[in-house]
Amino acid sequence: MAKLANEVIYHIFELQKTFLDITDQTTRIEFVIFEQFGETIETLAELEELQNIKERSLFYYDRFHVVLKRIYESQPEPIVLI
């Protein structure tokens, strides 16, 4: 399997956590706006923007997951038998 430095892996995990935090925060804000004001002409643009932020955040979270998985599935290291 291809190997990445632990620092790189930890950095990827930190980025994924950040994307999850962004998703959580936008979901909370979206809920508060919807509960307090409903889906109106005045709030529709903001609710849509929050949804877009959430979707982009989850997209990048998924991309890191897929790329990391593919790296570790590719290029197996040769086994040396003695």
mmCIF file of the N, C-alpha and C atoms, coordinates in Angstrom:
data_MODEL
# 
_entry.id   MODEL 
# 
loop_
_atom_site.group_PDB 
_atom_site.id 
_atom_site.type_symbol 
_atom_site.label_atom_id 
_atom_site.label_alt_id 
_atom_site.label_comp_id 
_atom_site.label_asym_id 
_atom_site.label_entity_id 
_atom_site.label_seq_id 
_atom_site.pdbx_PDB_ins_code 
_atom_site.Cartn_x 
_atom_site.Cartn_y 
_atom_site.Cartn_z 
_atom_site.occupancy 
_atom_site.B_iso_or_equiv 
_atom_site.pdbx_formal_charge 
_atom_site.auth_seq_id 
_atom_site.auth_comp_id 
_atom_site.auth_asym_id 
_atom_site.auth_atom_id 
_atom_site.pdbx_PDB_model_num 
ATOM 1   N N  . MET A 1 1  ? 0.834   -1.174  0.000  1.00 0.00 ? 1  MET A N  1 
ATOM 2   C CA . MET A 1 1  ? 0.000   0.000   0.000  1.00 0.00 ? 1  MET A CA 1 
ATOM 3   C C  . MET A 1 1  ? 0.879   1.237   0.000  1.00 0.00 ? 1  MET A C  1 
ATOM 4   N N  . ALA A 1 2  ? 0.390   2.293   -0.564 1.00 0.00 ? 2  ALA A N  1 
ATOM 5   C CA . ALA A 1 2  ? 1.120   3.556   -0.536 1.00 0.00 ? 2  ALA A CA 1 
ATOM 6   C C  . ALA A 1 2  ? 1.062   4.098   0.885  1.00 0.00 ? 2  ALA A C  1 
ATOM 7   N N  . LYS A 1 3  ? 2.128   4.708   1.310  1.00 0.00 ? 3  LYS A N  1 
ATOM 8   C CA . LYS A 1 3  ? 2.194   5.230   2.671  1.00 0.00 ? 3  LYS A CA 1 
ATOM 9   C C  . LYS A 1 3  ? 2.281   6.748   2.630  1.00 0.00 ? 3  LYS A C  1 
ATOM 10  N N  . LEU A 1 4  ? 1.562   7.366   3.517  1.00 0.00 ? 4  LEU A N  1 
ATOM 11  C CA . LEU A 1 4  ? 1.652   8.806   3.708  1.00 0.00 ? 4  LEU A CA 1 
ATOM 12  C C  . LEU A 1 4  ? 2.249   9.056   5.084  1.00 0.00 ? 4  LEU A C  1 
ATOM 13  N N  . ALA A 1 5  ? 2.914   10.169  5.219  1.00 0.00 ? 5  ALA A N  1 
ATOM 14  C CA . ALA A 1 5  ? 3.447   10.543  6.530  1.00 0.00 ? 5  ALA A CA 1 
ATOM 15  C C  . ALA A 1 5  ? 2.291   10.757  7.499  1.00 0.00 ? 5  ALA A C  1 
ATOM 16  N N  . ASN A 1 6  ? 2.521   10.405  8.755  1.00 0.00 ? 6  ASN A N  1 
ATOM 17  C CA . ASN A 1 6  ? 1.476   10.577  9.765  1.00 0.00 ? 6  ASN A CA 1 
ATOM 18  C C  . ASN A 1 6  ? 0.982   12.016  9.836  1.00 0.00 ? 6  ASN A C  1 
ATOM 19  N N  . GLU A 1 7  ? 1.883   12.972  9.647  1.00 0.00 ? 7  GLU A N  1 
ATOM 20  C CA . GLU A 1 7  ? 1.488   14.382  9.702  1.00 0.00 ? 7  GLU A CA 1 
ATOM 21  C C  . GLU A 1 7  ? 0.463   14.702  8.612  1.00 0.00 ? 7  GLU A C  1 
ATOM 22  N N  . VAL A 1 8  ? 0.657   14.128  7.442  1.00 0.00 ? 8  VAL A N  1 
ATOM 23  C CA . VAL A 1 8  ? -0.278  14.353  6.333  1.00 0.00 ? 8  VAL A CA 1 
ATOM 24  C C  . VAL A 1 8  ? -1.638  13.749  6.668  1.00 0.00 ? 8  VAL A C  1 
ATOM 25  N N  . ILE A 1 9  ? -1.628  12.545  7.191  1.00 0.00 ? 9  ILE A N  1 
ATOM 26  C CA . ILE A 1 9  ? -2.885  11.880  7.552  1.00 0.00 ? 9  ILE A CA 1 
ATOM 27  C C  . ILE A 1 9  ? -3.602  12.669  8.638  1.00 0.00 ? 9  ILE A C  1 
ATOM 28  N N  . TYR A 1 10 ? -2.865  13.112  9.668  1.00 0.00 ? 10 TYR A N  1 
ATOM 29  C CA . TYR A 1 10 ? -3.481  13.893  10.736 1.00 0.00 ? 10 TYR A CA 1 
ATOM 30  C C  . TYR A 1 10 ? -4.057  15.196  10.196 1.00 0.00 ? 10 TYR A C  1 
ATOM 31  N N  . HIS A 1 11 ? -3.350  15.818  9.269  1.00 0.00 ? 11 HIS A N  1 
ATOM 32  C CA . HIS A 1 11 ? -3.838  17.067  8.679  1.00 0.00 ? 11 HIS A CA 1 
ATOM 33  C C  . HIS A 1 11 ? -5.139  16.819  7.897  1.00 0.00 ? 11 HIS A C  1 
ATOM 34  N N  . ILE A 1 12 ? -5.194  15.722  7.167  1.00 0.00 ? 12 ILE A N  1 
ATOM 35  C CA . ILE A 1 12 ? -6.418  15.374  6.436  1.00 0.00 ? 12 ILE A CA 1 
ATOM 36  C C  . ILE A 1 12 ? -7.565  15.160  7.411  1.00 0.00 ? 12 ILE A C  1 
ATOM 37  N N  . PHE A 1 13 ? -7.303  14.448  8.506  1.00 0.00 ? 13 PHE A N  1 
ATOM 38  C CA . PHE A 1 13 ? -8.348  14.217  9.505  1.00 0.00 ? 13 PHE A CA 1 
ATOM 39  C C  . PHE A 1 13 ? -8.802  15.532  10.144 1.00 0.00 ? 13 PHE A C  1 
ATOM 40  N N  . GLU A 1 14 ? -7.859  16.443  10.380 1.00 0.00 ? 14 GLU A N  1 
ATOM 41  C CA . GLU A 1 14 ? -8.217  17.754  10.926 1.00 0.00 ? 14 GLU A CA 1 
ATOM 42  C C  . GLU A 1 14 ? -9.101  18.525  9.944  1.00 0.00 ? 14 GLU A C  1 
ATOM 43  N N  . LEU A 1 15 ? -8.758  18.457  8.662  1.00 0.00 ? 15 LEU A N  1 
ATOM 44  C CA . LEU A 1 15 ? -9.585  19.122  7.652  1.00 0.00 ? 15 LEU A CA 1 
ATOM 45  C C  . LEU A 1 15 ? -10.980 18.508  7.600  1.00 0.00 ? 15 LEU A C  1 
ATOM 46  N N  . GLN A 1 16 ? -11.046 17.181  7.669  1.00 0.00 ? 16 GLN A N  1 
ATOM 47  C CA . GLN A 1 16 ? -12.352 16.526  7.666  1.00 0.00 ? 16 GLN A CA 1 
ATOM 48  C C  . GLN A 1 16 ? -13.168 16.957  8.883  1.00 0.00 ? 16 GLN A C  1 
ATOM 49  N N  . LYS A 1 17 ? -12.524 17.069  10.038 1.00 0.00 ? 17 LYS A N  1 
ATOM 50  C CA . LYS A 1 17 ? -13.231 17.533  11.240 1.00 0.00 ? 17 LYS A CA 1 
ATOM 51  C C  . LYS A 1 17 ? -13.736 18.953  11.037 1.00 0.00 ? 17 LYS A C  1 
ATOM 52  N N  . THR A 1 18 ? -12.928 19.791  10.412 1.00 0.00 ? 18 THR A N  1 
ATOM 53  C CA . THR A 1 18 ? -13.354 21.160  10.127 1.00 0.00 ? 18 THR A CA 1 
ATOM 54  C C  . THR A 1 18 ? -14.586 21.167  9.232  1.00 0.00 ? 18 THR A C  1 
ATOM 55  N N  . PHE A 1 19 ? -14.590 20.325  8.205  1.00 0.00 ? 19 PHE A N  1 
ATOM 56  C CA . PHE A 1 19 ? -15.752 20.254  7.321  1.00 0.00 ? 19 PHE A CA 1 
ATOM 57  C C  . PHE A 1 19 ? -16.987 19.767  8.071  1.00 0.00 ? 19 PHE A C  1 
ATOM 58  N N  . LEU A 1 20 ? -16.816 18.824  8.992  1.00 0.00 ? 20 LEU A N  1 
ATOM 59  C CA . LEU A 1 20 ? -17.947 18.366  9.804  1.00 0.00 ? 20 LEU A CA 1 
ATOM 60  C C  . LEU A 1 20 ? -18.435 19.476  10.729 1.00 0.00 ? 20 LEU A C  1 
ATOM 61  N N  . ASP A 1 21 ? -17.503 20.250  11.295 1.00 0.00 ? 21 ASP A N  1 
ATOM 62  C CA . ASP A 1 21 ? -17.886 21.379  12.149 1.00 0.00 ? 21 ASP A CA 1 
ATOM 63  C C  . ASP A 1 21 ? -18.655 22.429  11.354 1.00 0.00 ? 21 ASP A C  1 
ATOM 64  N N  . ILE A 1 22 ? -18.211 22.705  10.136 1.00 0.00 ? 22 ILE A N  1 
ATOM 65  C CA . ILE A 1 22 ? -18.918 23.659  9.270  1.00 0.00 ? 22 ILE A CA 1 
ATOM 66  C C  . ILE A 1 22 ? -20.321 23.153  8.976  1.00 0.00 ? 22 ILE A C  1 
ATOM 67  N N  . THR A 1 23 ? -20.439 21.873  8.679  1.00 0.00 ? 23 THR A N  1 
ATOM 68  C CA . THR A 1 23 ? -21.746 21.274  8.405  1.00 0.00 ? 23 THR A CA 1 
ATOM 69  C C  . THR A 1 23 ? -22.651 21.394  9.617  1.00 0.00 ? 23 THR A C  1 
ATOM 70  N N  . ASP A 1 24 ? -22.119 21.091  10.790 1.00 0.00 ? 24 ASP A N  1 
ATOM 71  C CA . ASP A 1 24 ? -22.897 21.184  12.023 1.00 0.00 ? 24 ASP A CA 1 
ATOM 72  C C  . ASP A 1 24 ? -23.354 22.619  12.277 1.00 0.00 ? 24 ASP A C  1 
ATOM 73  N N  . GLN A 1 25 ? -22.432 23.563  12.147 1.00 0.00 ? 25 GLN A N  1 
ATOM 74  C CA . GLN A 1 25 ? -22.766 24.962  12.417 1.00 0.00 ? 25 GLN A CA 1 
ATOM 75  C C  . GLN A 1 25 ? -23.799 25.503  11.426 1.00 0.00 ? 25 GLN A C  1 
ATOM 76  N N  . THR A 1 26 ? -23.641 25.208  10.153 1.00 0.00 ? 26 THR A N  1 
ATOM 77  C CA . THR A 1 26 ? -24.617 25.704  9.176  1.00 0.00 ? 26 THR A CA 1 
ATOM 78  C C  . THR A 1 26 ? -25.984 25.064  9.388  1.00 0.00 ? 26 THR A C  1 
ATOM 79  N N  . THR A 1 27 ? -26.002 23.800  9.794  1.00 0.00 ? 27 THR A N  1 
ATOM 80  C CA . THR A 1 27 ? -27.279 23.141  10.082 1.00 0.00 ? 27 THR A CA 1 
ATOM 81  C C  . THR A 1 27 ? -27.968 23.810  11.262 1.00 0.00 ? 27 THR A C  1 
ATOM 82  N N  . ARG A 1 28 ? -27.195 24.133  12.296 1.00 0.00 ? 28 ARG A N  1 
ATOM 83  C CA . ARG A 1 28 ? -27.762 24.818  13.470 1.00 0.00 ? 28 ARG A CA 1 
ATOM 84  C C  . ARG A 1 28 ? -28.320 26.193  13.090 1.00 0.00 ? 28 ARG A C  1 
ATOM 85  N N  . ILE A 1 29 ? -27.541 26.957  12.330 1.00 0.00 ? 29 ILE A N  1 
ATOM 86  C CA . ILE A 1 29 ? -27.983 28.295  11.926 1.00 0.00 ? 29 ILE A CA 1 
ATOM 87  C C  . ILE A 1 29 ? -29.227 28.199  11.053 1.00 0.00 ? 29 ILE A C  1 
ATOM 88  N N  . GLU A 1 30 ? -29.209 27.266  10.130 1.00 0.00 ? 30 GLU A N  1 
ATOM 89  C CA . GLU A 1 30 ? -30.358 27.049  9.249  1.00 0.00 ? 30 GLU A CA 1 
ATOM 90  C C  . GLU A 1 30 ? -31.617 26.738  10.068 1.00 0.00 ? 30 GLU A C  1 
ATOM 91  N N  . PHE A 1 31 ? -31.472 25.890  11.072 1.00 0.00 ? 31 PHE A N  1 
ATOM 92  C CA . PHE A 1 31 ? -32.599 25.525  11.931 1.00 0.00 ? 31 PHE A CA 1 
ATOM 93  C C  . PHE A 1 31 ? -33.124 26.733  12.699 1.00 0.00 ? 31 PHE A C  1 
ATOM 94  N N  . VAL A 1 32 ? -32.218 27.535  13.264 1.00 0.00 ? 32 VAL A N  1 
ATOM 95  C CA . VAL A 1 32 ? -32.631 28.712  14.034 1.00 0.00 ? 32 VAL A CA 1 
ATOM 96  C C  . VAL A 1 32 ? -33.377 29.701  13.146 1.00 0.00 ? 32 VAL A C  1 
ATOM 97  N N  . ILE A 1 33 ? -32.846 29.978  11.969 1.00 0.00 ? 33 ILE A N  1 
ATOM 98  C CA . ILE A 1 33 ? -33.518 30.906  11.049 1.00 0.00 ? 33 ILE A CA 1 
ATOM 99  C C  . ILE A 1 33 ? -34.892 30.379  10.672 1.00 0.00 ? 33 ILE A C  1 
ATOM 100 N N  . PHE A 1 34 ? -34.958 29.092  10.350 1.00 0.00 ? 34 PHE A N  1 
ATOM 101 C CA . PHE A 1 34 ? -36.238 28.503  9.947  1.00 0.00 ? 34 PHE A CA 1 
ATOM 102 C C  . PHE A 1 34 ? -37.238 28.524  11.096 1.00 0.00 ? 34 PHE A C  1 
ATOM 103 N N  . GLU A 1 35 ? -36.798 28.201  12.311 1.00 0.00 ? 35 GLU A N  1 
ATOM 104 C CA . GLU A 1 35 ? -37.694 28.185  13.469 1.00 0.00 ? 35 GLU A CA 1 
ATOM 105 C C  . GLU A 1 35 ? -38.181 29.585  13.828 1.00 0.00 ? 35 GLU A C  1 
ATOM 106 N N  . GLN A 1 36 ? -37.298 30.577  13.769 1.00 0.00 ? 36 GLN A N  1 
ATOM 107 C CA . GLN A 1 36 ? -37.665 31.926  14.193 1.00 0.00 ? 36 GLN A CA 1 
ATOM 108 C C  . GLN A 1 36 ? -38.437 32.702  13.135 1.00 0.00 ? 36 GLN A C  1 
ATOM 109 N N  . PHE A 1 37 ? -38.079 32.502  11.859 1.00 0.00 ? 37 PHE A N  1 
ATOM 110 C CA . PHE A 1 37 ? -38.657 33.340  10.815 1.00 0.00 ? 37 PHE A CA 1 
ATOM 111 C C  . PHE A 1 37 ? -39.399 32.569  9.732  1.00 0.00 ? 37 PHE A C  1 
ATOM 112 N N  . GLY A 1 38 ? -39.177 31.257  9.680  1.00 0.00 ? 38 GLY A N  1 
ATOM 113 C CA . GLY A 1 38 ? -39.811 30.456  8.644  1.00 0.00 ? 38 GLY A CA 1 
ATOM 114 C C  . GLY A 1 38 ? -39.118 30.636  7.301  1.00 0.00 ? 38 GLY A C  1 
ATOM 115 N N  . GLU A 1 39 ? -39.684 29.979  6.308  1.00 0.00 ? 39 GLU A N  1 
ATOM 116 C CA . GLU A 1 39 ? -39.138 30.090  4.951  1.00 0.00 ? 39 GLU A CA 1 
ATOM 117 C C  . GLU A 1 39 ? -39.947 31.154  4.215  1.00 0.00 ? 39 GLU A C  1 
ATOM 118 N N  . THR A 1 40 ? -39.396 32.363  4.195  1.00 0.00 ? 40 THR A N  1 
ATOM 119 C CA . THR A 1 40 ? -40.081 33.498  3.583  1.00 0.00 ? 40 THR A CA 1 
ATOM 120 C C  . THR A 1 40 ? -39.202 34.078  2.479  1.00 0.00 ? 40 THR A C  1 
ATOM 121 N N  . ILE A 1 41 ? -39.746 35.053  1.793  1.00 0.00 ? 41 ILE A N  1 
ATOM 122 C CA . ILE A 1 41 ? -38.982 35.751  0.752  1.00 0.00 ? 41 ILE A CA 1 
ATOM 123 C C  . ILE A 1 41 ? -37.703 36.336  1.353  1.00 0.00 ? 41 ILE A C  1 
ATOM 124 N N  . GLU A 1 42 ? -37.816 36.858  2.583  1.00 0.00 ? 42 GLU A N  1 
ATOM 125 C CA . GLU A 1 42 ? -36.665 37.493  3.227  1.00 0.00 ? 42 GLU A CA 1 
ATOM 126 C C  . GLU A 1 42 ? -35.590 36.487  3.641  1.00 0.00 ? 42 GLU A C  1 
ATOM 127 N N  . THR A 1 43 ? -35.979 35.272  3.985  1.00 0.00 ? 43 THR A N  1 
ATOM 128 C CA . THR A 1 43 ? -35.006 34.290  4.483  1.00 0.00 ? 43 THR A CA 1 
ATOM 129 C C  . THR A 1 43 ? -34.576 33.270  3.434  1.00 0.00 ? 43 THR A C  1 
ATOM 130 N N  . LEU A 1 44 ? -35.276 33.208  2.329  1.00 0.00 ? 44 LEU A N  1 
ATOM 131 C CA . LEU A 1 44 ? -35.018 32.163  1.340  1.00 0.00 ? 44 LEU A CA 1 
ATOM 132 C C  . LEU A 1 44 ? -33.577 32.181  0.822  1.00 0.00 ? 44 LEU A C  1 
ATOM 133 N N  . ALA A 1 45 ? -33.057 33.350  0.509  1.00 0.00 ? 45 ALA A N  1 
ATOM 134 C CA . ALA A 1 45 ? -31.687 33.444  -0.020 1.00 0.00 ? 45 ALA A CA 1 
ATOM 135 C C  . ALA A 1 45 ? -30.667 32.961  1.008  1.00 0.00 ? 45 ALA A C  1 
ATOM 136 N N  . GLU A 1 46 ? -30.858 33.347  2.269  1.00 0.00 ? 46 GLU A N  1 
ATOM 137 C CA . GLU A 1 46 ? -29.929 32.925  3.316  1.00 0.00 ? 46 GLU A CA 1 
ATOM 138 C C  . GLU A 1 46 ? -30.016 31.422  3.558  1.00 0.00 ? 46 GLU A C  1 
ATOM 139 N N  . LEU A 1 47 ? -31.224 30.879  3.575  1.00 0.00 ? 47 LEU A N  1 
ATOM 140 C CA . LEU A 1 47 ? -31.384 29.436  3.765  1.00 0.00 ? 47 LEU A CA 1 
ATOM 141 C C  . LEU A 1 47 ? -30.751 28.656  2.615  1.00 0.00 ? 47 LEU A C  1 
ATOM 142 N N  . GLU A 1 48 ? -30.900 29.149  1.406  1.00 0.00 ? 48 GLU A N  1 
ATOM 143 C CA . GLU A 1 48 ? -30.277 28.491  0.252  1.00 0.00 ? 48 GLU A CA 1 
ATOM 144 C C  . GLU A 1 48 ? -28.756 28.568  0.329  1.00 0.00 ? 48 GLU A C  1 
ATOM 145 N N  . GLU A 1 49 ? -28.238 29.718  0.749  1.00 0.00 ? 49 GLU A N  1 
ATOM 146 C CA . GLU A 1 49 ? -26.783 29.863  0.876  1.00 0.00 ? 49 GLU A CA 1 
ATOM 147 C C  . GLU A 1 49 ? -26.237 28.928  1.952  1.00 0.00 ? 49 GLU A C  1 
ATOM 148 N N  . LEU A 1 50 ? -26.937 28.811  3.061  1.00 0.00 ? 50 LEU A N  1 
ATOM 149 C CA . LEU A 1 50 ? -26.507 27.874  4.102  1.00 0.00 ? 50 LEU A CA 1 
ATOM 150 C C  . LEU A 1 50 ? -26.524 26.442  3.584  1.00 0.00 ? 50 LEU A C  1 
ATOM 151 N N  . GLN A 1 51 ? -27.536 26.098  2.810  1.00 0.00 ? 51 GLN A N  1 
ATOM 152 C CA . GLN A 1 51 ? -27.602 24.759  2.221  1.00 0.00 ? 51 GLN A CA 1 
ATOM 153 C C  . GLN A 1 51 ? -26.419 24.535  1.272  1.00 0.00 ? 51 GLN A C  1 
ATOM 154 N N  . ASN A 1 52 ? -26.077 25.551  0.483  1.00 0.00 ? 52 ASN A N  1 
ATOM 155 C CA . ASN A 1 52 ? -24.929 25.447  -0.429 1.00 0.00 ? 52 ASN A CA 1 
ATOM 156 C C  . ASN A 1 52 ? -23.616 25.262  0.336  1.00 0.00 ? 52 ASN A C  1 
ATOM 157 N N  . ILE A 1 53 ? -23.458 26.002  1.426  1.00 0.00 ? 53 ILE A N  1 
ATOM 158 C CA . ILE A 1 53 ? -22.256 25.867  2.250  1.00 0.00 ? 53 ILE A CA 1 
ATOM 159 C C  . ILE A 1 53 ? -22.163 24.451  2.806  1.00 0.00 ? 53 ILE A C  1 
ATOM 160 N N  . LYS A 1 54 ? -23.285 23.950  3.296  1.00 0.00 ? 54 LYS A N  1 
ATOM 161 C CA . LYS A 1 54 ? -23.319 22.599  3.859  1.00 0.00 ? 54 LYS A CA 1 
ATOM 162 C C  . LYS A 1 54 ? -22.967 21.559  2.801  1.00 0.00 ? 54 LYS A C  1 
ATOM 163 N N  . GLU A 1 55 ? -23.525 21.697  1.616  1.00 0.00 ? 55 GLU A N  1 
ATOM 164 C CA . GLU A 1 55 ? -23.255 20.744  0.536  1.00 0.00 ? 55 GLU A CA 1 
ATOM 165 C C  . GLU A 1 55 ? -21.789 20.782  0.110  1.00 0.00 ? 55 GLU A C  1 
ATOM 166 N N  . ARG A 1 56 ? -21.212 21.978  0.004  1.00 0.00 ? 56 ARG A N  1 
ATOM 167 C CA . ARG A 1 56 ? -19.796 22.080  -0.363 1.00 0.00 ? 56 ARG A CA 1 
ATOM 168 C C  . ARG A 1 56 ? -18.906 21.472  0.711  1.00 0.00 ? 56 ARG A C  1 
ATOM 169 N N  . SER A 1 57 ? -19.241 21.729  1.954  1.00 0.00 ? 57 SER A N  1 
ATOM 170 C CA . SER A 1 57 ? -18.458 21.183  3.056  1.00 0.00 ? 57 SER A CA 1 
ATOM 171 C C  . SER A 1 57 ? -18.473 19.659  3.040  1.00 0.00 ? 57 SER A C  1 
ATOM 172 N N  . LEU A 1 58 ? -19.640 19.071  2.861  1.00 0.00 ? 58 LEU A N  1 
ATOM 173 C CA . LEU A 1 58 ? -19.740 17.612  2.803  1.00 0.00 ? 58 LEU A CA 1 
ATOM 174 C C  . LEU A 1 58 ? -19.075 17.053  1.556  1.00 0.00 ? 58 LEU A C  1 
ATOM 175 N N  . PHE A 1 59 ? -19.120 17.795  0.460  1.00 0.00 ? 59 PHE A N  1 
ATOM 176 C CA . PHE A 1 59 ? -18.447 17.366  -0.764 1.00 0.00 ? 59 PHE A CA 1 
ATOM 177 C C  . PHE A 1 59 ? -16.943 17.235  -0.517 1.00 0.00 ? 59 PHE A C  1 
ATOM 178 N N  . TYR A 1 60 ? -16.344 18.258  0.103  1.00 0.00 ? 60 TYR A N  1 
ATOM 179 C CA . TYR A 1 60 ? -14.902 18.207  0.355  1.00 0.00 ? 60 TYR A CA 1 
ATOM 180 C C  . TYR A 1 60 ? -14.547 17.152  1.394  1.00 0.00 ? 60 TYR A C  1 
ATOM 181 N N  . TYR A 1 61 ? -15.405 16.967  2.394  1.00 0.00 ? 61 TYR A N  1 
ATOM 182 C CA . TYR A 1 61 ? -15.193 15.882  3.356  1.00 0.00 ? 61 TYR A CA 1 
ATOM 183 C C  . TYR A 1 61 ? -15.137 14.546  2.618  1.00 0.00 ? 61 TYR A C  1 
ATOM 184 N N  . ASP A 1 62 ? -16.111 14.308  1.754  1.00 0.00 ? 62 ASP A N  1 
ATOM 185 C CA . ASP A 1 62 ? -16.158 13.059  0.987  1.00 0.00 ? 62 ASP A CA 1 
ATOM 186 C C  . ASP A 1 62 ? -14.956 12.912  0.060  1.00 0.00 ? 62 ASP A C  1 
ATOM 187 N N  . ARG A 1 63 ? -14.529 13.996  -0.564 1.00 0.00 ? 63 ARG A N  1 
ATOM 188 C CA . ARG A 1 63 ? -13.381 13.941  -1.474 1.00 0.00 ? 63 ARG A CA 1 
ATOM 189 C C  . ARG A 1 63 ? -12.120 13.493  -0.732 1.00 0.00 ? 63 ARG A C  1 
ATOM 190 N N  . PHE A 1 64 ? -11.889 14.062  0.441  1.00 0.00 ? 64 PHE A N  1 
ATOM 191 C CA . PHE A 1 64 ? -10.725 13.646  1.220  1.00 0.00 ? 64 PHE A CA 1 
ATOM 192 C C  . PHE A 1 64 ? -10.818 12.169  1.587  1.00 0.00 ? 64 PHE A C  1 
ATOM 193 N N  . HIS A 1 65 ? -11.997 11.722  1.954  1.00 0.00 ? 65 HIS A N  1 
ATOM 194 C CA . HIS A 1 65 ? -12.192 10.311  2.299  1.00 0.00 ? 65 HIS A CA 1 
ATOM 195 C C  . HIS A 1 65 ? -11.850 9.414   1.111  1.00 0.00 ? 65 HIS A C  1 
ATOM 196 N N  . VAL A 1 66 ? -12.386 9.744   -0.048 1.00 0.00 ? 66 VAL A N  1 
ATOM 197 C CA . VAL A 1 66 ? -12.175 8.920   -1.243 1.00 0.00 ? 66 VAL A CA 1 
ATOM 198 C C  . VAL A 1 66 ? -10.702 8.932   -1.661 1.00 0.00 ? 66 VAL A C  1 
ATOM 199 N N  . VAL A 1 67 ? -10.086 10.100  -1.663 1.00 0.00 ? 67 VAL A N  1 
ATOM 200 C CA . VAL A 1 67 ? -8.687  10.195  -2.081 1.00 0.00 ? 67 VAL A CA 1 
ATOM 201 C C  . VAL A 1 67 ? -7.783  9.412   -1.128 1.00 0.00 ? 67 VAL A C  1 
ATOM 202 N N  . LEU A 1 68 ? -7.998  9.573   0.163  1.00 0.00 ? 68 LEU A N  1 
ATOM 203 C CA . LEU A 1 68 ? -7.186  8.847   1.135  1.00 0.00 ? 68 LEU A CA 1 
ATOM 204 C C  . LEU A 1 68 ? -7.358  7.337   0.970  1.00 0.00 ? 68 LEU A C  1 
ATOM 205 N N  . LYS A 1 69 ? -8.578  6.909   0.775  1.00 0.00 ? 69 LYS A N  1 
ATOM 206 C CA . LYS A 1 69 ? -8.848  5.485   0.573  1.00 0.00 ? 69 LYS A CA 1 
ATOM 207 C C  . LYS A 1 69 ? -8.150  4.977   -0.691 1.00 0.00 ? 69 LYS A C  1 
ATOM 208 N N  . ARG A 1 70 ? -8.239  5.730   -1.762 1.00 0.00 ? 70 ARG A N  1 
ATOM 209 C CA . ARG A 1 70 ? -7.600  5.316   -3.022 1.00 0.00 ? 70 ARG A CA 1 
ATOM 210 C C  . ARG A 1 70 ? -6.083  5.264   -2.908 1.00 0.00 ? 70 ARG A C  1 
ATOM 211 N N  . ILE A 1 71 ? -5.515  6.196   -2.185 1.00 0.00 ? 71 ILE A N  1 
ATOM 212 C CA . ILE A 1 71 ? -4.065  6.181   -1.989 1.00 0.00 ? 71 ILE A CA 1 
ATOM 213 C C  . ILE A 1 71 ? -3.647  4.900   -1.288 1.00 0.00 ? 71 ILE A C  1 
ATOM 214 N N  . TYR A 1 72 ? -4.376  4.528   -0.253 1.00 0.00 ? 72 TYR A N  1 
ATOM 215 C CA . TYR A 1 72 ? -3.999  3.345   0.515  1.00 0.00 ? 72 TYR A CA 1 
ATOM 216 C C  . TYR A 1 72 ? -4.339  2.039   -0.189 1.00 0.00 ? 72 TYR A C  1 
ATOM 217 N N  . GLU A 1 73 ? -5.206  2.089   -1.166 1.00 0.00 ? 73 GLU A N  1 
ATOM 218 C CA . GLU A 1 73 ? -5.522  0.886   -1.938 1.00 0.00 ? 73 GLU A CA 1 
ATOM 219 C C  . GLU A 1 73 ? -4.572  0.694   -3.122 1.00 0.00 ? 73 GLU A C  1 
ATOM 220 N N  . SER A 1 74 ? -3.849  1.728   -3.473 1.00 0.00 ? 74 SER A N  1 
ATOM 221 C CA . SER A 1 74 ? -3.018  1.662   -4.678 1.00 0.00 ? 74 SER A CA 1 
ATOM 222 C C  . SER A 1 74 ? -1.575  1.312   -4.359 1.00 0.00 ? 74 SER A C  1 
ATOM 223 N N  . GLN A 1 75 ? -0.868  0.942   -5.397 1.00 0.00 ? 75 GLN A N  1 
ATOM 224 C CA . GLN A 1 75 ? 0.569   0.708   -5.375 1.00 0.00 ? 75 GLN A CA 1 
ATOM 225 C C  . GLN A 1 75 ? 1.028   -0.090  -4.158 1.00 0.00 ? 75 GLN A C  1 
ATOM 226 N N  . PRO A 1 76 ? 0.676   -1.349  -4.103 1.00 0.00 ? 76 PRO A N  1 
ATOM 227 C CA . PRO A 1 76 ? 1.137   -2.146  -2.960 1.00 0.00 ? 76 PRO A CA 1 
ATOM 228 C C  . PRO A 1 76 ? 2.659   -2.205  -2.912 1.00 0.00 ? 76 PRO A C  1 
ATOM 229 N N  . GLU A 1 77 ? 3.172   -2.174  -1.714 1.00 0.00 ? 77 GLU A N  1 
ATOM 230 C CA . GLU A 1 77 ? 4.612   -2.301  -1.541 1.00 0.00 ? 77 GLU A CA 1 
ATOM 231 C C  . GLU A 1 77 ? 5.009   -3.750  -1.806 1.00 0.00 ? 77 GLU A C  1 
ATOM 232 N N  . PRO A 1 78 ? 6.118   -3.940  -2.485 1.00 0.00 ? 78 PRO A N  1 
ATOM 233 C CA . PRO A 1 78 ? 6.550   -5.313  -2.732 1.00 0.00 ? 78 PRO A CA 1 
ATOM 234 C C  . PRO A 1 78 ? 6.965   -5.993  -1.430 1.00 0.00 ? 78 PRO A C  1 
ATOM 235 N N  . ILE A 1 79 ? 6.646   -7.256  -1.337 1.00 0.00 ? 79 ILE A N  1 
ATOM 236 C CA . ILE A 1 79 ? 7.034   -8.041  -0.169 1.00 0.00 ? 79 ILE A CA 1 
ATOM 237 C C  . ILE A 1 79 ? 8.325   -8.771  -0.509 1.00 0.00 ? 79 ILE A C  1 
ATOM 238 N N  . VAL A 1 80 ? 9.294   -8.606  0.346  1.00 0.00 ? 80 VAL A N  1 
ATOM 239 C CA . VAL A 1 80 ? 10.580  -9.260  0.135  1.00 0.00 ? 80 VAL A CA 1 
ATOM 240 C C  . VAL A 1 80 ? 10.609  -10.521 0.990  1.00 0.00 ? 80 VAL A C  1 
ATOM 241 N N  . LEU A 1 81 ? 10.719  -11.648 0.345  1.00 0.00 ? 81 LEU A N  1 
ATOM 242 C CA . LEU A 1 81 ? 10.807  -12.919 1.058  1.00 0.00 ? 81 LEU A CA 1 
ATOM 243 C C  . LEU A 1 81 ? 12.265  -13.330 1.164  1.00 0.00 ? 81 LEU A C  1 
ATOM 244 N N  . ILE A 1 82 ? 12.663  -13.692 2.332  1.00 0.00 ? 82 ILE A N  1 
ATOM 245 C CA . ILE A 1 82 ? 14.054  -14.097 2.537  1.00 0.00 ? 82 ILE A CA 1 
ATOM 246 C C  . ILE A 1 82 ? 14.120  -15.590 2.764  1.00 0.00 ? 82 ILE A C  1 
# 
